[in-house]
Each structure stands twice: as C-alpha cells, then as structure tokens.
Amino acid sequence: MRFLRHIDELEAELQVAESLRQQNYDNFIKHLAGFRMDVEVLNPPTDPYSEEYRYFQKRLYSDISGIANYDPFVHEADNTVRLDASLRDPYPFVTKD
C-alpha cells in the first residue's frame, strides 16, 4: 500500500485510475486499492464533533473534488442509473468482467 501525502499525488493517481477504468475494470479497482491518502500529514483536528473538524473535512473534500460549495443532492446525483437496466443486468454482472 502506497501512502500519498499531497493532493497533487492523489490527482495523478486518479487520472491513471480513470484511464484504467476505461480499459479494464479489474485493473481499475486494483489500482485504487493500491494507495490511500495520508490525511494525518494535514494535521486534522482530533475531535470529530468539533466545528474545526467539520470545517477541516469540508475543506479537504473541496480540495480533492474541486467543488467549492458541496451539496450532496447536486454533486452526488447520478442521472445515468436506470432502474429497469439495473434489474435486467445487476452489479457485478454489469461490469462484464
């Protein structure tokens, strides 16, 4: 497992992952499983119930995603999911791997 220490490293790994996803889903998943972001180097607040912790997490999400004002109902919506197609070809069979 490789530990990434900077957002720039994470961005580079995600670009590699995206190119793999388009070629072979298994290799995409293996690549994603091979690294993680070492958030401790960013000195997060220790109290998960504090306002500082909340702010830290929101800022980290913003830095990683590039989304300044995150709204899960807007930014996590997936309009490509269709119930009828999912019933006919459910996960994991839909990956065709």
BANULUM-941691 format. One line per field, with one value per atom (N, C-alpha, C): residue in three letters; y, x, z; atom name. Coordinates in nm, 3 decimals, always signed. Atoms other than C-alpha are relative to their C-alpha. Example, Ala and Ser with C-alpha at 12.3 -4.5 7.8 and 13.67 -1.06 7.14 Angstrom:
! residues 2
code	(ALA, ALA, ALA, SER, SER, SER)
north	(-0.119, -0.450, +0.120, -0.119, -0.106, +0.109)
east	(+0.089, +1.230, +0.090, -0.082, +1.367, -0.077)
up	(+0.000, +0.780, +0.000, -0.006, +0.714, +0.073)
site	(N, CA, C, N, CA, C)
//
This chain:
! residues 97
code	(MET, MET, MET, ARG, ARG, ARG, PHE, PHE, PHE, LEU, LEU, LEU, ARG, ARG, ARG, HIS, HIS, HIS, ILE, ILE, ILE, ASP, ASP, ASP, GLU, GLU, GLU, LEU, LEU, LEU, GLU, GLU, GLU, ALA, ALA, ALA, GLU, GLU, GLU, LEU, LEU, LEU, GLN, GLN, GLN, VAL, VAL, VAL, ALA, ALA, ALA, GLU, GLU, GLU, SER, SER, SER, LEU, LEU, LEU, ARG, ARG, ARG, GLN, GLN, GLN, GLN, GLN, GLN, ASN, ASN, ASN, TYR, TYR, TYR, ASP, ASP, ASP, ASN, ASN, ASN, PHE, PHE, PHE, ILE, ILE, ILE, LYS, LYS, LYS, HIS, HIS, HIS, LEU, LEU, LEU, ALA, ALA, ALA, GLY, GLY, GLY, PHE, PHE, PHE, ARG, ARG, ARG, MET, MET, MET, ASP, ASP, ASP, VAL, VAL, VAL, GLU, GLU, GLU, VAL, VAL, VAL, LEU, LEU, LEU, ASN, ASN, ASN, PRO, PRO, PRO, PRO, PRO, PRO, THR, THR, THR, ASP, ASP, ASP, PRO, PRO, PRO, TYR, TYR, TYR, SER, SER, SER, GLU, GLU, GLU, GLU, GLU, GLU, TYR, TYR, TYR, ARG, ARG, ARG, TYR, TYR, TYR, PHE, PHE, PHE, GLN, GLN, GLN, LYS, LYS, LYS, ARG, ARG, ARG, LEU, LEU, LEU, TYR, TYR, TYR, SER, SER, SER, ASP, ASP, ASP, ILE, ILE, ILE, SER, SER, SER, GLY, GLY, GLY, ILE, ILE, ILE, ALA, ALA, ALA, ASN, ASN, ASN, TYR, TYR, TYR, ASP, ASP, ASP, PRO, PRO, PRO, PHE, PHE, PHE, VAL, VAL, VAL, HIS, HIS, HIS, GLU, GLU, GLU, ALA, ALA, ALA, ASP, ASP, ASP, ASN, ASN, ASN, THR, THR, THR, VAL, VAL, VAL, ARG, ARG, ARG, LEU, LEU, LEU, ASP, ASP, ASP, ALA, ALA, ALA, SER, SER, SER, LEU, LEU, LEU, ARG, ARG, ARG, ASP, ASP, ASP, PRO, PRO, PRO, TYR, TYR, TYR, PRO, PRO, PRO, PHE, PHE, PHE, VAL, VAL, VAL, THR, THR, THR, LYS, LYS, LYS, ASP, ASP, ASP)
north	(-0.118, +0.000, +0.124, -0.127, +0.338, +0.109, -0.111, +0.644, +0.130, -0.129, +0.973, +0.111, -0.105, +1.290, +0.136, -0.128, +1.564, -0.021, +0.005, +1.638, -0.020, +0.017, +1.660, -0.146, +0.143, +1.298, -0.075, +0.063, +1.196, +0.025, -0.034, +1.377, -0.083, +0.080, +1.197, -0.146, +0.138, +0.857, -0.019, +0.009, +0.929, +0.011, -0.006, +1.019, -0.135, +0.135, +0.684, -0.095, +0.087, +0.512, +0.019, -0.026, +0.680, -0.063, +0.063, +0.561, -0.152, +0.145, +0.207, -0.040, +0.032, +0.219, -0.017, +0.007, +0.273, -0.123, +0.116, -0.026, -0.132, +0.125, -0.289, +0.031, -0.034, -0.261, -0.063, +0.067, -0.514, +0.075, -0.076, -0.320, +0.136, -0.126, -0.001, -0.017, +0.026, -0.148, -0.033, +0.034, -0.295, +0.125, -0.124, +0.043, +0.083, -0.079, +0.221, -0.063, +0.069, -0.041, +0.009, -0.002, +0.019, +0.125, -0.122, +0.363, +0.058, -0.075, +0.584, +0.134, -0.134, +0.946, +0.001, -0.011, +1.002, +0.136, -0.125, +1.268, +0.054, -0.043, +1.277, +0.107, -0.102, +1.487, +0.139, -0.128, +1.761, +0.051, -0.035, +1.771, +0.027, -0.020, +1.717, +0.020, -0.012, +1.822, -0.138, +0.133, +1.532, -0.025, +0.017, +1.594, -0.003, +0.007, +1.465, +0.073, -0.073, +1.654, +0.151, -0.144, +1.993, +0.068, -0.082, +2.271, +0.003, +0.000, +2.271, -0.126, +0.127, +1.905, +0.005, -0.012, +1.971, +0.088, -0.092, +2.264, -0.068, +0.069, +2.056, -0.100, +0.101, +1.774, +0.063, -0.068, +2.011, +0.062, -0.059, +2.189, -0.109, +0.110, +1.856, -0.052, +0.044, +1.744, +0.099, -0.104, +2.074, -0.004, +0.007, +2.046, -0.120, +0.121, +1.691, +0.005, +0.004, +1.735, +0.121, -0.123, +2.090, +0.069, -0.058, +2.173, +0.091, -0.097, +2.490, -0.011, +0.004, +2.464, -0.132, +0.134, +2.096, -0.013, +0.032, +1.992, -0.143, +0.140, +1.613, -0.026, +0.023, +1.639, +0.045, -0.048, +1.824, -0.078, +0.053, +1.679, -0.151, +0.146, +1.314, -0.065, +0.055, +1.274, -0.073, +0.078, +1.007, -0.022, +0.007, +1.056, -0.114, +0.108, +0.762, -0.132, +0.124, +0.496, -0.014, +0.027, +0.343, -0.129, +0.115, +0.103, -0.119, +0.112, -0.108, -0.069, +0.059, -0.159, -0.072, +0.062, -0.236, -0.133, +0.125, -0.504, -0.107, +0.095, -0.666, -0.047, +0.029, -0.651, +0.056, -0.055, -0.607, -0.009, +0.008, -0.544, -0.131, -0.031, -0.716, -0.046, +0.056, -0.877, +0.109, -0.109, -0.540, +0.039, -0.036, -0.498, -0.085, +0.093, -0.792, -0.051, +0.053, -0.889, -0.143)
east	(+0.086, +0.000, +0.090, -0.073, +0.137, -0.082, +0.066, +0.057, +0.033, -0.016, +0.003, -0.004, -0.011, +0.096, -0.048, +0.042, -0.024, -0.117, +0.116, -0.340, +0.046, -0.050, -0.131, +0.030, -0.025, -0.021, -0.131, +0.131, -0.382, -0.061, +0.055, -0.490, +0.067, -0.071, -0.221, -0.046, +0.045, -0.328, -0.143, +0.138, -0.693, -0.007, -0.005, -0.604, +0.041, -0.039, -0.427, -0.118, +0.115, -0.728, -0.108, +0.104, -0.966, +0.036, -0.038, -0.765, -0.013, +0.017, -0.763, -0.146, +0.143, -1.137, -0.058, +0.051, -1.199, +0.051, -0.059, -0.980, -0.042, +0.025, -1.034, -0.040, +0.054, -1.249, +0.079, -0.078, -1.046, +0.129, -0.124, -0.723, -0.027, +0.043, -0.905, -0.014, +0.022, -1.014, +0.132, -0.129, -0.668, +0.086, -0.078, -0.508, -0.051, +0.057, -0.746, +0.032, -0.028, -0.679, +0.148, -0.143, -0.304, +0.053, -0.046, -0.291, -0.108, +0.095, -0.452, +0.062, -0.046, -0.429, +0.034, -0.043, -0.231, -0.045, +0.060, -0.455, +0.070, -0.067, -0.252, +0.105, -0.101, +0.016, -0.063, +0.071, -0.251, -0.040, +0.030, -0.286, -0.148, +0.144, -0.662, -0.030, +0.043, -0.840, -0.035, +0.021, -0.880, -0.143, +0.137, -1.237, -0.098, +0.089, -1.477, -0.133, +0.125, -1.764, +0.020, -0.028, -1.593, -0.030, +0.021, -1.665, +0.126, -0.127, -1.296, +0.015, -0.007, -1.316, -0.092, +0.096, -1.625, +0.056, -0.059, -1.454, +0.116, -0.114, -1.138, -0.048, +0.051, -1.337, -0.061, +0.061, -1.534, +0.107, -0.108, -1.215, +0.077, -0.069, -1.044, -0.081, +0.085, -1.340, +0.007, -0.007, -1.332, +0.132, -0.132, -0.958, +0.011, -0.009, -0.990, -0.095, +0.101, -1.307, +0.004, +0.004, -1.254, -0.135, +0.133, -1.608, +0.002, -0.010, -1.621, -0.116, +0.118, -1.976, -0.073, +0.052, -2.052, -0.144, +0.137, -2.416, -0.024, +0.011, -2.468, -0.116, +0.114, -2.806, +0.029, -0.040, -2.643, +0.121, -0.128, -2.292, +0.012, -0.005, -2.367, -0.111, +0.109, -2.670, +0.057, -0.042, -2.625, -0.122, +0.115, -2.871, +0.012, -0.019, -2.728, -0.056, +0.053, -2.871, -0.147, +0.138, -3.187, -0.044, +0.050, -3.392, -0.023, +0.029, -3.506, +0.128, -0.126, -3.149, +0.069, -0.063, -3.025, -0.067, +0.071, -3.291, +0.035, -0.036, -3.203, +0.144, -0.143, -2.825, +0.062, -0.044, -2.740, +0.152, -0.141, -2.399, +0.021, -0.123, -2.149, -0.001, +0.006, -2.265, +0.008, -0.002, -2.299, +0.142, -0.138, -1.919, +0.056, -0.041, -1.883, +0.143, -0.135, -1.552, -0.005)
up	(+0.000, +0.000, +0.000, +0.006, -0.102, +0.068, -0.069, +0.107, -0.072, +0.068, -0.075, +0.104, -0.100, +0.110, -0.051, +0.057, -0.127, -0.096, +0.091, -0.323, -0.144, +0.136, -0.641, -0.032, +0.019, -0.595, -0.019, +0.011, -0.546, -0.137, +0.132, -0.862, -0.109, +0.100, -1.064, +0.004, -0.013, -0.928, -0.052, +0.048, -1.004, -0.152, +0.147, -1.363, -0.057, +0.043, -1.401, +0.016, -0.026, -1.245, -0.106, +0.101, -1.489, -0.133, +0.126, -1.787, +0.008, -0.020, -1.643, -0.001, -0.007, -1.579, -0.139, +0.137, -1.948, -0.074, +0.066, -2.039, +0.065, -0.070, -1.769, +0.143, -0.131, -1.460, +0.115, -0.105, -1.258, +0.030, -0.020, -1.313, +0.065, -0.061, -1.220, +0.152, -0.142, -0.885, +0.070, -0.059, -0.818, +0.019, -0.012, -0.884, +0.118, -0.110, -0.646, +0.135, -0.125, -0.379, +0.039, -0.025, -0.404, +0.067, -0.065, -0.244, +0.089, -0.080, +0.013, +0.035, -0.037, +0.114, +0.147, -0.139, +0.434, +0.053, -0.045, +0.586, +0.124, -0.123, +0.907, -0.025, +0.029, +0.734, -0.007, +0.007, +0.707, +0.139, -0.139, +1.089, +0.025, -0.024, +1.119, +0.148, -0.140, +1.439, +0.055, -0.058, +1.681, +0.045, -0.049, +1.799, -0.118, +0.116, +1.530, +0.018, -0.025, +1.696, +0.001, -0.006, +1.681, -0.132, +0.121, +1.436, -0.085, +0.072, +1.343, -0.086, +0.073, +1.240, -0.121, +0.110, +1.029, -0.111, +0.099, +0.858, -0.073, +0.060, +0.800, -0.105, +0.093, +0.635, -0.124, +0.115, +0.415, -0.091, +0.079, +0.307, -0.075, +0.064, +0.234, -0.119, +0.110, +0.024, -0.116, +0.103, -0.162, -0.074, +0.063, -0.227, -0.094, +0.081, -0.359, -0.120, +0.106, -0.563, -0.093, +0.078, -0.683, +0.007, -0.017, -0.569, +0.121, -0.109, -0.361, +0.100, -0.088, -0.221, -0.019, +0.016, -0.188, +0.048, -0.034, -0.191, -0.047, +0.041, -0.188, -0.096, +0.088, -0.361, -0.143, +0.132, -0.650, -0.051, +0.045, -0.663, +0.006, -0.006, -0.585, -0.083, +0.080, -0.810, -0.122, +0.116, -1.076, -0.089, +0.090, -1.358, -0.102, +0.096, -1.552, +0.050, -0.056, -1.319, -0.038, +0.039, -1.460, +0.068, -0.074, -1.251, -0.092, +0.089, -1.546, -0.047, +0.044, -1.671, +0.116, -0.118, -1.318, +0.036, -0.028, -1.276, -0.102, +0.106, -1.609, +0.012, -0.001, -1.557, +0.129, -0.128, -1.187, +0.019, -0.040, -1.036, +0.075, +0.073, -1.051, -0.145, +0.136, -1.377, -0.107, +0.095, -1.547, -0.040, +0.033, -1.540, -0.114, +0.108, -1.784, +0.018, -0.026, -1.619, +0.046)
site	(N, CA, C, N, CA, C, N, CA, C, N, CA, C, N, CA, C, N, CA, C, N, CA, C, N, CA, C, N, CA, C, N, CA, C, N, CA, C, N, CA, C, N, CA, C, N, CA, C, N, CA, C, N, CA, C, N, CA, C, N, CA, C, N, CA, C, N, CA, C, N, CA, C, N, CA, C, N, CA, C, N, CA, C, N, CA, C, N, CA, C, N, CA, C, N, CA, C, N, CA, C, N, CA, C, N, CA, C, N, CA, C, N, CA, C, N, CA, C, N, CA, C, N, CA, C, N, CA, C, N, CA, C, N, CA, C, N, CA, C, N, CA, C, N, CA, C, N, CA, C, N, CA, C, N, CA, C, N, CA, C, N, CA, C, N, CA, C, N, CA, C, N, CA, C, N, CA, C, N, CA, C, N, CA, C, N, CA, C, N, CA, C, N, CA, C, N, CA, C, N, CA, C, N, CA, C, N, CA, C, N, CA, C, N, CA, C, N, CA, C, N, CA, C, N, CA, C, N, CA, C, N, CA, C, N, CA, C, N, CA, C, N, CA, C, N, CA, C, N, CA, C, N, CA, C, N, CA, C, N, CA, C, N, CA, C, N, CA, C, N, CA, C, N, CA, C, N, CA, C, N, CA, C, N, CA, C, N, CA, C, N, CA, C, N, CA, C, N, CA, C, N, CA, C, N, CA, C, N, CA, C, N, CA, C, N, CA, C, N, CA, C, N, CA, C, N, CA, C, N, CA, C, N, CA, C, N, CA, C)
//
